[in-house]
């Protein structure tokens, strides 16, 4: 399925600037049943992009994070292409005034990722990828970045929150990286691997809308990824998925080997 990627990008950028930027650090947070944060901005972005994308592509439905699970399952099971949207990845950061959040959008056709876009409105940075056409950063073709010369220079994005005590302790005692971060936006952390702002990645609990757009960018750049159990990360199942990745294939292999000893065993 062909889409006008420039049009889709302009739609996402326009609404992110109009809705998110004026409300950054000025809006109250609320809590969903699973304890995650949602704000008025999440709902407004999802509604705005649902309408705008429907106007541009009336034959493509939209699955959004803020829909009910019943609605999400109906869209996944239907034999039609659909957008997969996280209208505000990093809602807690957004509400607290921490400058690390984004909009993440993917297009899924016949159970396959076709297009991905991750937009950071504060920095005006946009990552995108179309299957078979490579990945871009601010409209410039991305190329793999060289990893640090030694382990002390590597930065790992690690979600310790969802590791069990034994896994977290083992990883902290034998880190195999220079330092670690958890910045609070899955899509943006993954995309930062593609431009060398991070080098290793580990997360054990991600929803489809969290990772789909960024995974398309990683895949088109040729960066490897897998789940804890060695499966492909992408699945249209609504169950949470784990992700292991790195900014370089050799670094990735070393990371997987280390994790196999201290986390995955």
QUIDA-V217235 format. One record per pair of residues at least 24 apart in sequence whose C-alpha atoms are under 8 Angstrom apart, sorted by the first residue. I is the first residue (numbers start at 0). GAP is how many residues later the second one is. D is the distance in Angstrom with one decimal. If there is no record, write none. Layout:
{{I	GAP	D} {I	GAP	D}}
//
This chain:
{{0	108	7.6} {7	45	7.6} {8	108	7.5} {10	38	7.5} {10	41	7.1} {10	42	7.7} {11	37	7.1} {11	91	7.7} {11	107	7.6} {12	106	7.1} {12	108	7.2} {14	30	6.9} {14	33	7.0} {14	34	7.3} {15	29	7.2} {15	87	7.4} {15	105	6.3} {16	104	6.3} {18	25	7.2} {18	26	6.7} {19	25	7.7} {19	101	7.9} {20	100	7.1} {20	101	7.2} {23	70	5.8} {23	71	6.7} {23	73	6.4} {24	69	6.0} {24	70	5.0} {24	71	5.7} {24	72	4.3} {24	73	7.9} {25	69	7.1} {26	68	6.0} {27	67	6.5} {28	63	7.6} {28	66	6.1} {36	54	6.1} {36	55	5.9} {37	53	6.2} {37	54	7.8} {38	52	6.9} {38	56	7.4} {40	47	7.6} {41	24	7.6} {41	45	5.6} {41	46	5.5} {41	49	7.5} {42	44	7.7} {44	42	5.5} {44	43	7.5} {45	39	7.6} {45	40	7.8} {45	41	5.3} {63	145	7.4} {64	144	6.5} {72	165	7.5} {75	160	6.7} {75	161	8.0} {78	31	7.0} {79	29	7.0} {79	30	7.1} {80	26	7.2} {80	27	5.6} {80	28	4.4} {80	29	6.5} {81	25	5.9} {81	26	5.5} {81	27	6.7} {82	24	4.5} {82	25	6.2} {83	24	7.2} {83	124	7.7} {83	125	5.7} {83	128	7.5} {84	124	5.6} {85	123	5.2} {85	124	6.3} {88	96	5.5} {88	97	7.2} {88	98	7.0} {88	121	6.9} {89	94	5.5} {89	95	4.6} {89	96	7.8} {91	92	7.7} {92	91	6.8} {99	83	7.0} {99	84	7.1} {99	85	6.8} {99	88	7.9} {100	83	7.6} {100	84	5.8} {100	87	7.1} {101	83	7.4} {101	85	7.5} {101	86	6.7} {103	83	6.7} {103	105	7.3} {103	106	7.3} {103	108	7.9} {103	109	5.6} {103	110	7.4} {104	104	7.5} {104	107	7.4} {104	108	5.2} {105	103	7.9} {105	106	5.9} {105	107	4.6} {105	110	7.8} {106	106	8.0} {110	124	7.8} {110	125	6.6} {112	99	7.5} {112	103	6.6} {113	102	7.5} {114	98	7.2} {114	101	6.4} {115	96	7.0} {115	97	3.9} {115	98	6.4} {115	99	7.6} {115	100	5.2} {115	101	6.3} {116	96	5.2} {116	97	6.9} {116	100	7.6} {117	69	6.9} {117	70	7.1} {117	73	7.7} {117	95	6.2} {117	96	6.4} {119	68	7.7} {126	64	7.0} {126	87	7.9} {126	90	7.0} {127	85	7.9} {127	88	7.9} {127	89	5.9} {128	87	6.0} {128	88	5.0} {128	91	6.4} {129	86	7.5} {129	90	7.5} {130	85	7.5} {130	89	6.7} {131	88	7.0} {132	87	7.3} {133	83	7.9} {133	86	4.8} {133	87	6.1} {134	82	5.5} {134	83	7.8} {134	85	5.4} {134	86	5.7} {135	81	7.8} {141	52	7.6} {141	53	7.9} {141	79	6.9} {142	78	6.8} {143	50	6.6} {143	51	7.6} {143	77	6.8} {143	78	8.0} {143	103	7.4} {143	104	7.2} {144	49	7.1} {144	50	6.4} {144	51	5.9} {144	102	7.2} {144	103	7.4} {145	50	7.7} {145	102	7.2} {146	49	7.5} {146	52	7.0} {146	100	7.0} {146	101	6.5} {146	104	7.6} {150	25	6.7} {150	26	5.4} {150	27	5.9} {151	25	6.0} {151	26	4.0} {151	27	7.7} {152	24	7.4} {152	25	5.3} {152	26	8.0} {153	24	4.9} {153	25	6.7} {153	44	7.1} {153	45	5.8} {153	46	7.4} {154	24	5.2} {154	25	5.5} {154	26	7.3} {154	42	7.8} {154	43	5.1} {154	44	5.4} {154	45	6.4} {155	24	4.5} {155	25	6.2} {155	42	6.1} {155	43	5.8} {155	44	4.4} {155	45	5.7} {155	46	7.8} {156	24	4.9} {156	25	5.4} {156	26	7.6} {156	32	6.9} {156	41	6.9} {156	42	7.8} {156	43	6.0} {156	44	4.8} {156	45	6.3} {157	24	5.6} {157	43	5.9} {157	44	4.8} {157	45	6.1} {158	43	6.2} {158	44	5.0} {158	45	7.1} {159	43	7.9} {161	41	7.7} {161	42	6.1} {161	43	6.7} {162	41	6.9} {166	95	6.8} {166	96	5.0} {167	95	7.8} {169	92	5.6} {169	93	7.0} {170	88	7.9} {170	91	6.2} {170	92	6.9} {175	82	7.7} {185	24	6.0} {185	25	6.5} {186	24	5.5} {186	26	7.1} {186	27	5.2} {187	26	7.4} {189	24	6.1} {189	25	7.5} {189	28	7.6} {190	26	7.1} {190	27	7.1} {192	53	6.7} {192	54	5.1} {193	24	6.8} {193	27	7.5} {193	53	6.1} {195	51	6.9} {197	49	7.3} {198	47	5.4} {198	48	4.8} {198	49	7.5} {199	44	7.9} {199	45	6.1} {199	46	4.3} {199	47	6.5} {199	51	7.9} {199	52	7.4} {199	55	7.4} {200	42	7.4} {200	43	5.6} {200	44	5.0} {200	45	5.8} {201	40	7.7} {201	41	5.8} {201	42	4.8} {201	43	6.8} {202	39	5.5} {202	40	5.3} {202	41	6.7} {203	24	7.6} {203	37	6.5} {203	38	3.9} {203	39	6.2} {204	35	5.1} {204	36	5.3} {204	37	5.2} {205	34	4.9} {205	35	5.1} {205	36	6.2} {205	37	7.9} {206	31	6.7} {206	32	6.8} {206	33	4.8} {206	34	6.4} {207	26	7.7} {207	27	7.4} {207	28	6.8} {207	29	7.7} {207	30	6.5} {207	32	7.3} {207	33	7.8} {222	24	6.4} {222	25	6.5} {222	26	6.5} {223	24	7.9} {223	25	6.4} {223	28	7.1} {227	36	6.5} {228	35	7.9}}
//
